[in-house]
Amino acid sequence: MNTALLLLPDFALILLGAAIRRWMHLGDHFWSGVEKLVYFILFPALLINAIVKTRLDLGAALPLLGTALAAMAGGMLLGLLPKMFVRLPPLTFASVFQCAYRFNSYIALAVAGMLFGSPGIATMGLIVGAAVPVANLVSVWMLARHGEVGLWREVARNPLIWGTAAGFLLNLLGFVPPAPLQAFLGRLADASIALGLITVGAALRLENTPGVRGVSLWLVTVKLLALPLIAAVTGRLLGLQGLNYQVVVLFAALPTASSAYILAMRMGGDGRSVAWLISATTLGSMLTLPLWAAWLLR
């Protein structure tokens, strides 16, 4: 119940975005501007702010990160399966494919803190810091190869990748931002959470692109059920125990990231279907996350 209540504010922000879009009539130009603000300014600030604060001990964390990346790899493979049976426009498939393995880092840190306190936040932060560039690179590659832009040009100009790289570099250099800069980055990071979810809600539609519903339901199942199961098995095989094991399974059970919608829109993809998947996994996780947490804490 506590985990379900923790997810409620994020879901409420998505519904608020849908309500604003429907009743305030702000126009497409307004929402396009908000998407650019979130994508180029607020999300990179969120990544830098989170990664700089994370203590990196890669030697001790290799099994933890290996389990997290194995779960993501499993999501990618399972996400590709529908391509063998369903014919979708390549850019549509590339858009929804990322929903099989991307994760909501806002909910990740909130759930880890609620269940395990500061140690949980630190452990989840390490996973998120390592997994974000992998998720972004694969997503950009899939969308770029089916779109009208080149992969390396999109990678070079992708602010999420640059934000992640900058955060890692500053972390490895031992840079500690002065208090005014910490506060500045923190304010931008806080704004990204609300505006990012509101833009998701603004693009929310009752129906997917025609022909995508079956694939979408499969991806919801993969994200909420198959990935945490993969993490649970892999973690045991790699000898994970205690906090690390619990956190990595919860990481695998997270709903899809709101940034998946923004990336799809920025690269000319099927934002409507991605928005539906984000909403569906977020709503579904209000049931599945408490169940996974109850199993881990039994």
Protein Blocks (a to p, Z undefined) as FASTA:
>chain_A
ZZmmmmmmmmmmmmmmmmmmmmnonojklmmmmmmmmmmmmmmmmmmmmmmmpccdfklm
mmmmmmmmmmmmmmmmmmmmmmmmpccdfklmmmmmmmmmgccfklmmmmmmmmnommlm
mmmmmmmmmmmmmmmmmmmmmmmmmmmbdfklmmmmmmklmmmmmmmmmmmnopacdfkl
mmmmmmmmmmmmmmmmmmmmmmpcfbdcehilmmmmmmmmmmmmmmmmmmmmmmmmnopa
hjllmmmmmmmmpccdfklmmmmmmnopafklmmmmmmmmmmmmmmmmmmmmmmmmZZ
